[in-house]
Amino acid sequence: MKPKLTATGHDELTRKLAALKTARTDARERIRSARKFCDFREDVTYTEAVRHYERIEADIVHLERLLDDARVVESERSDVVTFGNQVTIREKNEGTETYRIVSEAEADIEFGSISMTSPLGRRLMGATVGQTIRVETPGGTVQIEVLNVEP
Protein backbone atom coordinates (compact mmCIF):
# COMPACT_ATOMS: atom_id res chain seq x y z
CA MET A 1 0.00 0.00 0.00
CA LYS A 2 1.37 3.40 -0.98
CA PRO A 3 1.95 5.85 1.86
CA LYS A 4 -0.39 8.85 1.98
CA LEU A 5 0.70 12.47 2.26
CA THR A 6 -1.23 15.70 2.32
CA ALA A 7 -0.25 18.26 -0.34
CA THR A 8 1.22 20.46 2.38
CA GLY A 9 3.16 17.52 3.84
CA HIS A 10 4.50 16.57 0.41
CA ASP A 11 5.70 20.15 -0.17
CA GLU A 12 7.32 20.32 3.26
CA LEU A 13 9.12 16.99 2.81
CA THR A 14 10.31 18.13 -0.64
CA ARG A 15 11.77 21.29 0.94
CA LYS A 16 13.39 19.19 3.66
CA LEU A 17 14.94 16.93 1.01
CA ALA A 18 16.40 19.95 -0.81
CA ALA A 19 17.86 21.24 2.46
CA LEU A 20 19.42 17.85 3.17
CA LYS A 21 21.03 17.78 -0.26
CA THR A 22 22.60 21.17 0.46
CA ALA A 23 23.73 19.91 3.87
CA ARG A 24 25.24 16.85 2.18
CA THR A 25 27.53 19.10 0.12
CA ASP A 26 28.65 20.90 3.28
CA ALA A 27 29.21 17.58 5.06
CA ARG A 28 31.40 16.32 2.20
CA GLU A 29 33.49 19.47 2.50
CA ARG A 30 33.90 18.88 6.26
CA ILE A 31 35.18 15.37 5.54
CA ARG A 32 37.66 16.66 2.94
CA SER A 33 38.88 19.28 5.37
CA ALA A 34 39.22 16.85 8.27
CA ARG A 35 40.99 14.33 6.03
CA LYS A 36 43.82 16.77 5.34
CA PHE A 37 44.88 17.04 8.97
CA CYS A 38 44.17 13.75 10.63
CA ASP A 39 45.23 10.27 11.54
CA PHE A 40 42.08 8.40 10.46
CA ARG A 41 42.21 5.85 13.28
CA GLU A 42 42.14 8.43 16.07
CA ASP A 43 40.75 11.71 14.77
CA VAL A 44 37.39 12.56 16.37
CA THR A 45 36.72 15.42 13.94
CA TYR A 46 37.01 13.13 10.95
CA THR A 47 34.91 10.38 12.57
CA GLU A 48 32.15 12.83 13.49
CA ALA A 49 32.19 14.37 10.01
CA VAL A 50 31.75 10.92 8.44
CA ARG A 51 28.92 9.99 10.85
CA HIS A 52 27.16 13.28 10.15
CA TYR A 53 27.45 12.67 6.40
CA GLU A 54 26.11 9.12 6.77
CA ARG A 55 23.05 10.37 8.74
CA ILE A 56 22.32 12.94 6.06
CA GLU A 57 22.71 10.34 3.31
CA ALA A 58 20.33 7.94 5.11
CA ASP A 59 17.74 10.71 5.55
CA ILE A 60 18.01 11.62 1.86
CA VAL A 61 17.47 8.02 0.77
CA HIS A 62 14.50 7.67 3.13
CA LEU A 63 12.83 10.89 1.92
CA GLU A 64 13.45 10.13 -1.75
CA ARG A 65 11.82 6.71 -1.38
CA LEU A 66 8.92 8.14 0.59
CA LEU A 67 8.27 10.93 -1.92
CA ASP A 68 8.60 8.55 -4.89
CA ASP A 69 6.15 6.05 -3.38
CA ALA A 70 3.69 8.45 -1.73
CA ARG A 71 0.25 9.27 -2.97
CA VAL A 72 -0.94 12.84 -2.35
CA VAL A 73 -4.46 12.76 -0.93
CA GLU A 74 -6.74 15.77 -0.85
CA SER A 75 -9.08 15.90 2.13
CA GLU A 76 -12.76 16.30 1.50
CA ARG A 77 -15.49 18.22 3.30
CA SER A 78 -17.37 15.78 5.49
CA ASP A 79 -18.83 15.31 8.94
CA VAL A 80 -16.69 12.17 9.23
CA VAL A 81 -12.99 12.47 10.11
CA THR A 82 -10.74 11.17 7.33
CA PHE A 83 -7.08 11.53 6.36
CA GLY A 84 -6.01 15.14 5.88
CA ASN A 85 -8.96 16.67 7.75
CA GLN A 86 -8.51 19.38 10.33
CA VAL A 87 -10.44 18.38 13.44
CA THR A 88 -11.47 20.58 16.36
CA ILE A 89 -11.94 18.64 19.58
CA ARG A 90 -12.64 19.32 23.22
CA GLU A 91 -11.60 17.14 26.10
CA LYS A 92 -14.28 17.02 28.76
CA ASN A 93 -14.05 20.18 30.92
CA GLU A 94 -11.07 21.50 28.93
CA GLY A 95 -10.52 24.00 26.10
CA THR A 96 -10.65 23.20 22.41
CA GLU A 97 -7.73 22.00 20.31
CA THR A 98 -7.39 21.65 16.54
CA TYR A 99 -5.31 19.02 14.76
CA ARG A 100 -4.78 17.93 11.16
CA ILE A 101 -4.82 14.15 10.68
CA VAL A 102 -1.74 13.19 8.63
CA SER A 103 0.70 10.35 7.99
CA GLU A 104 3.46 9.42 10.41
CA ALA A 105 6.04 11.02 8.09
CA GLU A 106 4.48 14.49 8.35
CA ALA A 107 3.11 14.43 11.91
CA ASP A 108 4.38 17.26 14.10
CA ILE A 109 2.41 18.08 17.23
CA GLU A 110 4.09 21.49 17.51
CA PHE A 111 2.49 22.48 14.20
CA GLY A 112 -0.88 20.94 15.02
CA SER A 113 -0.64 17.74 13.01
CA ILE A 114 -1.01 14.24 14.44
CA SER A 115 -0.51 10.87 12.86
CA MET A 116 -3.54 8.84 11.90
CA THR A 117 -1.76 5.92 13.64
CA SER A 118 -1.32 7.72 16.97
CA PRO A 119 -3.76 6.74 19.73
CA LEU A 120 -5.77 9.95 19.28
CA GLY A 121 -5.54 9.83 15.49
CA ARG A 122 -6.75 6.22 15.34
CA ARG A 123 -9.75 7.02 17.52
CA LEU A 124 -10.60 10.17 15.55
CA MET A 125 -10.55 8.43 12.16
CA GLY A 126 -14.17 7.74 11.26
CA ALA A 127 -15.59 9.77 14.13
CA THR A 128 -18.39 12.22 13.35
CA VAL A 129 -19.14 15.78 14.44
CA GLY A 130 -20.85 15.65 17.83
CA GLN A 131 -19.49 12.21 18.67
CA THR A 132 -17.65 11.62 21.93
CA ILE A 133 -14.76 9.17 21.79
CA ARG A 134 -12.64 7.61 24.50
CA VAL A 135 -8.85 7.68 24.18
CA GLU A 136 -6.45 5.72 26.35
CA THR A 137 -3.57 7.90 27.55
CA PRO A 138 -0.74 7.27 30.02
CA GLY A 139 -2.77 9.31 32.53
CA GLY A 140 -5.92 7.23 31.98
CA THR A 141 -8.93 7.29 29.70
CA VAL A 142 -10.12 10.69 28.46
CA GLN A 143 -13.36 11.59 26.71
CA ILE A 144 -13.05 13.81 23.68
CA GLU A 145 -15.88 15.41 21.74
CA VAL A 146 -15.50 16.07 18.01
CA LEU A 147 -16.66 19.66 17.45
CA ASN A 148 -15.78 20.34 13.83
CA VAL A 149 -14.24 18.69 10.75
CA GLU A 150 -12.77 20.70 7.86
CA PRO A 151 -10.89 19.70 4.72
Contacts in CASP RR format, 6 or more apart in sequence:
PFRMAT RR
TARGET T0000
AUTHOR 0000-0000-0000
METHOD contacts of the structure
MODEL  1
MKPKLTATGHDELTRKLAALKTARTDARERIRSARKFCDFREDVTYTEAV
RHYERIEADIVHLERLLDDARVVESERSDVVTFGNQVTIREKNEGTETYR
IVSEAEADIEFGSISMTSPLGRRLMGATVGQTIRVETPGGTVQIEVLNVE
P
2 69 0 8 1.000
2 70 0 8 1.000
2 71 0 8 1.000
3 66 0 8 1.000
3 69 0 8 1.000
3 70 0 8 1.000
3 71 0 8 1.000
3 103 0 8 1.000
3 105 0 8 1.000
4 70 0 8 1.000
4 71 0 8 1.000
4 72 0 8 1.000
4 73 0 8 1.000
4 83 0 8 1.000
4 103 0 8 1.000
5 13 0 8 1.000
5 66 0 8 1.000
5 70 0 8 1.000
5 71 0 8 1.000
5 72 0 8 1.000
5 73 0 8 1.000
5 102 0 8 1.000
5 103 0 8 1.000
5 105 0 8 1.000
5 106 0 8 1.000
6 72 0 8 1.000
6 73 0 8 1.000
6 75 0 8 1.000
6 83 0 8 1.000
6 84 0 8 1.000
6 100 0 8 1.000
6 102 0 8 1.000
6 103 0 8 1.000
6 106 0 8 1.000
7 72 0 8 1.000
7 74 0 8 1.000
8 106 0 8 1.000
9 102 0 8 1.000
9 105 0 8 1.000
9 106 0 8 1.000
10 67 0 8 1.000
10 70 0 8 1.000
10 72 0 8 1.000
12 106 0 8 1.000
13 63 0 8 1.000
13 66 0 8 1.000
13 67 0 8 1.000
13 105 0 8 1.000
13 106 0 8 1.000
14 67 0 8 1.000
16 63 0 8 1.000
17 60 0 8 1.000
17 63 0 8 1.000
17 64 0 8 1.000
17 67 0 8 1.000
20 56 0 8 1.000
20 59 0 8 1.000
20 60 0 8 1.000
20 63 0 8 1.000
21 60 0 8 1.000
23 56 0 8 1.000
24 53 0 8 1.000
24 56 0 8 1.000
24 57 0 8 1.000
24 60 0 8 1.000
27 49 0 8 1.000
27 52 0 8 1.000
27 53 0 8 1.000
27 56 0 8 1.000
28 53 0 8 1.000
30 49 0 8 1.000
30 52 0 8 1.000
30 53 0 8 1.000
31 46 0 8 1.000
31 49 0 8 1.000
31 50 0 8 1.000
31 53 0 8 1.000
33 49 0 8 1.000
34 43 0 8 1.000
34 45 0 8 1.000
34 46 0 8 1.000
34 49 0 8 1.000
35 46 0 8 1.000
37 43 0 8 1.000
38 45 0 8 1.000
38 46 0 8 1.000
40 46 0 8 1.000
66 105 0 8 1.000
70 105 0 8 1.000
73 83 0 8 1.000
73 84 0 8 1.000
74 151 0 8 1.000
75 82 0 8 1.000
75 83 0 8 1.000
75 84 0 8 1.000
75 85 0 8 1.000
75 86 0 8 1.000
75 151 0 8 1.000
76 82 0 8 1.000
76 151 0 8 1.000
77 150 0 8 1.000
77 151 0 8 1.000
78 85 0 8 1.000
78 149 0 8 1.000
78 151 0 8 1.000
79 128 0 8 1.000
79 129 0 8 1.000
79 149 0 8 1.000
80 126 0 8 1.000
80 127 0 8 1.000
80 128 0 8 1.000
80 149 0 8 1.000
81 87 0 8 1.000
81 101 0 8 1.000
81 124 0 8 1.000
81 125 0 8 1.000
81 126 0 8 1.000
81 127 0 8 1.000
81 128 0 8 1.000
81 146 0 8 1.000
81 149 0 8 1.000
82 101 0 8 1.000
82 125 0 8 1.000
82 126 0 8 1.000
83 101 0 8 1.000
83 102 0 8 1.000
83 103 0 8 1.000
83 116 0 8 1.000
83 125 0 8 1.000
84 100 0 8 1.000
84 101 0 8 1.000
84 102 0 8 1.000
84 151 0 8 1.000
85 100 0 8 1.000
85 101 0 8 1.000
85 149 0 8 1.000
85 150 0 8 1.000
85 151 0 8 1.000
86 98 0 8 1.000
86 99 0 8 1.000
86 100 0 8 1.000
86 101 0 8 1.000
86 149 0 8 1.000
86 150 0 8 1.000
86 151 0 8 1.000
87 98 0 8 1.000
87 99 0 8 1.000
87 100 0 8 1.000
87 101 0 8 1.000
87 124 0 8 1.000
87 146 0 8 1.000
87 148 0 8 1.000
87 149 0 8 1.000
87 150 0 8 1.000
88 96 0 8 1.000
88 97 0 8 1.000
88 98 0 8 1.000
88 146 0 8 1.000
88 147 0 8 1.000
88 148 0 8 1.000
88 149 0 8 1.000
89 96 0 8 1.000
89 97 0 8 1.000
89 98 0 8 1.000
89 99 0 8 1.000
89 124 0 8 1.000
89 144 0 8 1.000
89 145 0 8 1.000
89 146 0 8 1.000
89 147 0 8 1.000
90 96 0 8 1.000
90 97 0 8 1.000
90 144 0 8 1.000
90 145 0 8 1.000
90 147 0 8 1.000
91 97 0 8 1.000
91 142 0 8 1.000
91 143 0 8 1.000
91 144 0 8 1.000
92 142 0 8 1.000
92 143 0 8 1.000
92 144 0 8 1.000
92 145 0 8 1.000
96 147 0 8 1.000
98 112 0 8 1.000
99 112 0 8 1.000
99 113 0 8 1.000
99 114 0 8 1.000
99 120 0 8 1.000
99 121 0 8 1.000
99 124 0 8 1.000
100 112 0 8 1.000
100 113 0 8 1.000
100 114 0 8 1.000
101 113 0 8 1.000
101 114 0 8 1.000
101 115 0 8 1.000
101 116 0 8 1.000
101 121 0 8 1.000
101 124 0 8 1.000
101 125 0 8 1.000
102 113 0 8 1.000
102 114 0 8 1.000
102 115 0 8 1.000
102 116 0 8 1.000
103 115 0 8 1.000
103 116 0 8 1.000
104 115 0 8 1.000
104 117 0 8 1.000
106 113 0 8 1.000
107 113 0 8 1.000
107 114 0 8 1.000
107 115 0 8 1.000
107 118 0 8 1.000
114 120 0 8 1.000
114 121 0 8 1.000
115 121 0 8 1.000
116 122 0 8 1.000
116 125 0 8 1.000
119 135 0 8 1.000
119 136 0 8 1.000
119 137 0 8 1.000
120 135 0 8 1.000
120 144 0 8 1.000
123 133 0 8 1.000
123 134 0 8 1.000
123 135 0 8 1.000
123 144 0 8 1.000
124 133 0 8 1.000
124 144 0 8 1.000
124 146 0 8 1.000
127 133 0 8 1.000
127 146 0 8 1.000
128 146 0 8 1.000
128 149 0 8 1.000
129 146 0 8 1.000
129 147 0 8 1.000
129 148 0 8 1.000
129 149 0 8 1.000
130 145 0 8 1.000
130 146 0 8 1.000
130 147 0 8 1.000
131 145 0 8 1.000
131 146 0 8 1.000
132 143 0 8 1.000
132 144 0 8 1.000
132 145 0 8 1.000
132 146 0 8 1.000
133 143 0 8 1.000
133 144 0 8 1.000
133 145 0 8 1.000
133 146 0 8 1.000
134 141 0 8 1.000
134 142 0 8 1.000
134 143 0 8 1.000
134 144 0 8 1.000
135 141 0 8 1.000
135 142 0 8 1.000
135 144 0 8 1.000
END
